[in-house]
């Protein structure tokens, strides 16, 4: 770790901006489905102020967990049980979403049944951690320097907070967006599961990214009609 922090060779100075840019782009693309999941969880709270608090506090906790995951990644990836737990959690989240009852028949999307800020905060942190199991592995494959991966993860969490805030608004504007997001969450869960039980069947990263882009294209394809005022 210390050697990584003190390695300032000329080659590193040339490579660092490029690697950091790649990590930021990967984080932005791979965080889209994560952001929708976090937005949907936060949206369980009816009050917009509580939604912002849940995202802010939850992502601070998530950031600490990410750093711990990055620092211990070389140890954690030796234990397939962590990825299995992450896969099971993400798939459970998808099943919970699609089987939850709609609280208002006029709303297309489902809602999780959480009403307390302190229920939502740990759920946001754990959800981000489950997603990080896949994204951190990708980041390690791109860059070997721990501090560089942490820098990319830091920017990723900031991007995630921005995206989640936008998605809270967009979920009410676009008919299929939340469904598209949770289908991609299911893909991430299945990807993690395949890495555990049949690694050779895991699709390349570009296929995952292409699938996410296609699903989000469908998600943004239809706006909800504004509700007419009743007399």
C-alpha positions as CSV (number, residue, x, y, z in Angstrom):
1,X,0.0,0.0,0.0
2,X,2.8,2.5,1.0
3,X,4.7,1.6,-2.2
4,X,1.6,2.4,-4.2
5,X,1.2,5.8,-2.5
6,X,4.8,6.8,-3.0
7,X,5.3,5.6,-6.6
8,X,5.6,8.8,-8.6
9,X,7.5,7.6,-11.7
10,X,7.2,9.7,-14.9
11,X,5.3,6.8,-16.5
12,X,2.7,7.0,-13.8
13,X,2.2,10.8,-14.3
14,X,1.4,10.2,-18.0
15,X,-0.9,7.2,-17.3
16,X,-2.7,8.5,-14.3
17,X,-5.1,11.1,-16.0
18,X,-6.0,8.5,-18.6
19,X,-6.7,5.7,-16.1
20,X,-8.6,8.1,-13.8
21,X,-10.8,9.2,-16.8
22,X,-11.5,5.5,-17.6
23,X,-12.4,4.8,-14.0
24,X,-14.7,7.9,-13.9
25,X,-16.5,6.8,-17.1
26,X,-16.9,3.2,-15.9
27,X,-18.3,4.5,-12.6
28,X,-20.7,6.8,-14.3
29,X,-22.1,4.1,-16.7
30,X,-22.1,1.3,-14.2
31,X,-23.7,3.6,-11.5
32,X,-26.8,4.3,-13.5
33,X,-28.7,1.2,-12.4
34,X,-27.3,1.7,-8.9
35,X,-28.6,5.2,-8.8
36,X,-32.1,4.1,-9.8
37,X,-32.2,1.5,-7.1
38,X,-31.0,4.1,-4.5
39,X,-33.5,6.7,-5.8
40,X,-36.4,4.2,-5.5
41,X,-35.4,3.2,-2.0
42,X,-35.1,6.9,-1.0
43,X,-38.4,7.7,-2.7
44,X,-40.1,5.4,-0.1
45,X,-39.9,8.4,2.2
46,X,-42.6,10.8,1.2
47,X,-40.9,13.9,2.4
48,X,-38.3,15.3,-0.1
49,X,-36.1,16.6,2.7
50,X,-35.9,13.1,4.3
51,X,-35.1,11.7,0.8
52,X,-32.1,14.0,0.5
53,X,-31.0,13.2,4.1
54,X,-31.3,9.5,3.4
55,X,-29.1,9.8,0.2
56,X,-26.5,12.1,1.9
57,X,-26.1,10.0,5.0
58,X,-26.5,6.7,3.3
59,X,-23.8,7.5,0.7
60,X,-21.4,8.8,3.3
61,X,-21.7,5.4,5.0
62,X,-21.5,3.7,1.5
63,X,-18.3,5.6,0.7
64,X,-16.6,4.4,3.9
65,X,-17.6,0.8,3.0
66,X,-16.3,1.3,-0.5
67,X,-12.9,2.4,0.7
68,X,-12.7,-0.6,3.1
69,X,-13.7,-2.8,0.2
70,X,-11.0,-1.3,-2.1
71,X,-8.3,-1.6,0.5
72,X,-9.2,-5.2,1.3
73,X,-10.2,-6.2,-2.2
74,X,-7.2,-8.5,-2.8
75,X,-8.3,-10.4,0.3
76,X,-12.0,-10.3,-0.3
77,X,-11.9,-11.5,-3.9
78,X,-10.4,-14.8,-2.6
79,X,-13.8,-15.5,-0.9
80,X,-16.6,-16.3,-3.4
81,X,-19.1,-16.1,-0.5
82,X,-19.0,-12.2,-0.6
83,X,-20.0,-12.1,-4.3
84,X,-22.7,-14.8,-3.6
85,X,-24.2,-12.7,-0.8
86,X,-24.1,-9.6,-3.1
87,X,-25.8,-11.5,-5.9
88,X,-28.5,-12.8,-3.6
89,X,-29.1,-9.4,-2.1
90,X,-29.5,-7.7,-5.5
91,X,-31.8,-10.4,-6.8
92,X,-33.8,-10.1,-3.6
93,X,-34.1,-6.4,-4.2
94,X,-35.4,-6.9,-7.7
95,X,-37.9,-9.5,-6.6
96,X,-39.1,-7.2,-3.8
97,X,-39.5,-4.4,-6.3
98,X,-41.5,-6.4,-8.9
99,X,-43.7,-8.1,-6.3
100,X,-44.4,-5.0,-4.2
101,X,-47.9,-3.6,-4.4
102,X,-48.5,-0.1,-5.8
103,X,-49.6,2.4,-3.2
104,X,-51.5,4.5,-5.8
105,X,-53.1,3.0,-8.9
106,X,-52.3,6.2,-10.8
107,X,-48.6,5.6,-10.4
108,X,-46.9,3.1,-12.8
109,X,-43.9,2.4,-10.6
110,X,-43.8,0.3,-7.4
111,X,-42.7,1.6,-4.0
112,X,-40.8,-0.1,-1.3
113,X,-42.5,-0.2,2.0
114,X,-40.0,1.8,4.1
115,X,-41.2,4.9,6.0
116,X,-38.4,5.5,8.5
117,X,-35.2,7.4,7.7
118,X,-33.2,4.9,9.7
119,X,-34.6,2.0,7.7
120,X,-33.6,3.6,4.4
121,X,-30.1,4.7,5.3
122,X,-28.6,1.3,5.9
123,X,-30.4,-0.1,2.9
124,X,-28.8,2.5,0.7
125,X,-25.4,1.8,2.1
126,X,-25.8,-2.0,1.7
127,X,-27.2,-1.7,-1.8
128,X,-24.2,0.4,-2.9
129,X,-21.8,-2.1,-1.3
130,X,-23.4,-4.9,-3.3
131,X,-23.0,-3.0,-6.5
132,X,-19.4,-2.2,-5.6
133,X,-18.5,-5.8,-5.4
134,X,-18.7,-5.8,-9.2
135,X,-17.4,-2.3,-10.0
136,X,-14.4,-2.6,-7.7
137,X,-13.3,-5.8,-9.4
138,X,-13.6,-3.9,-12.8
139,X,-11.6,-1.0,-11.4
140,X,-8.8,-3.3,-10.2
141,X,-8.6,-4.8,-13.7
142,X,-8.1,-1.3,-15.1
143,X,-5.8,0.2,-12.5
144,X,-3.5,-1.5,-10.0
145,X,-2.8,1.6,-7.8
146,X,-5.0,1.5,-4.7
147,X,-5.0,5.3,-4.3
148,X,-6.2,5.7,-8.0
149,X,-9.0,3.3,-7.5
150,X,-10.1,5.2,-4.3
151,X,-10.0,8.5,-6.3
152,X,-12.2,6.9,-9.0
153,X,-14.5,5.6,-6.3
154,X,-14.7,9.0,-4.6
155,X,-15.8,10.6,-7.8
156,X,-18.1,7.7,-8.4
157,X,-19.9,8.3,-5.1
158,X,-20.3,12.0,-5.9
159,X,-21.6,11.1,-9.3
160,X,-24.0,8.6,-7.8
161,X,-25.4,11.2,-5.4
162,X,-26.0,13.6,-8.3
163,X,-27.6,10.9,-10.4
164,X,-29.8,9.5,-7.6
165,X,-31.1,13.1,-7.0
166,X,-32.0,13.4,-10.7
167,X,-33.6,9.9,-10.9
168,X,-35.9,10.7,-7.9
169,X,-37.5,13.3,-10.2
170,X,-37.3,11.3,-13.4
171,X,-38.9,8.3,-11.9
172,X,-42.2,10.3,-11.7
173,X,-41.7,11.6,-15.2
174,X,-40.9,8.5,-17.3
175,X,-43.2,5.5,-17.4
176,X,-40.7,2.7,-17.9
177,X,-37.6,4.1,-16.3
178,X,-37.8,2.4,-12.9
179,X,-38.7,-0.9,-14.4
180,X,-35.7,-0.6,-16.8
181,X,-33.4,0.3,-13.9
182,X,-34.4,-2.8,-11.8
183,X,-34.1,-5.1,-14.8
184,X,-30.4,-3.9,-15.0
185,X,-30.1,-4.4,-11.3
186,X,-31.2,-8.0,-12.0
187,X,-28.5,-8.3,-14.7
188,X,-25.8,-7.2,-12.2
189,X,-27.1,-9.7,-9.7
190,X,-27.0,-12.5,-12.3
191,X,-23.5,-11.4,-13.4
192,X,-22.3,-11.7,-9.8
193,X,-23.9,-15.1,-9.5
194,X,-22.3,-16.3,-12.7
195,X,-18.9,-15.1,-11.5
196,X,-19.4,-17.5,-8.5
197,X,-20.9,-20.6,-10.2
198,X,-19.7,-20.4,-13.8
199,X,-17.1,-17.6,-14.4
200,X,-16.5,-18.5,-18.0
201,X,-20.1,-17.6,-18.8
202,X,-19.8,-14.0,-17.5
203,X,-20.4,-11.6,-20.4
204,X,-17.7,-9.1,-21.4
205,X,-18.0,-5.6,-19.8
206,X,-18.9,-4.0,-23.1
207,X,-22.0,-6.3,-23.4
208,X,-23.1,-5.2,-19.9
209,X,-22.7,-1.5,-20.8
210,X,-24.5,-1.9,-24.1
211,X,-27.4,-3.7,-22.3
212,X,-27.6,-0.9,-19.8
213,X,-27.7,1.8,-22.5
214,X,-30.4,-0.1,-24.4
215,X,-32.6,-0.6,-21.3
216,X,-32.2,3.1,-20.3
217,X,-33.1,4.1,-23.9
218,X,-36.4,2.1,-23.3
219,X,-36.7,3.6,-19.9
220,X,-36.7,7.2,-21.2
221,X,-38.9,6.3,-24.2
222,X,-42.2,7.4,-22.7
223,X,-43.2,10.3,-20.5
224,X,-46.1,10.0,-18.1
225,X,-49.1,12.1,-19.0
226,X,-49.7,14.9,-16.6
227,X,-52.7,14.2,-14.3
228,X,-55.7,16.3,-15.1
229,X,-57.1,18.4,-12.3
230,X,-60.4,17.2,-10.9
231,X,-63.2,19.5,-10.4
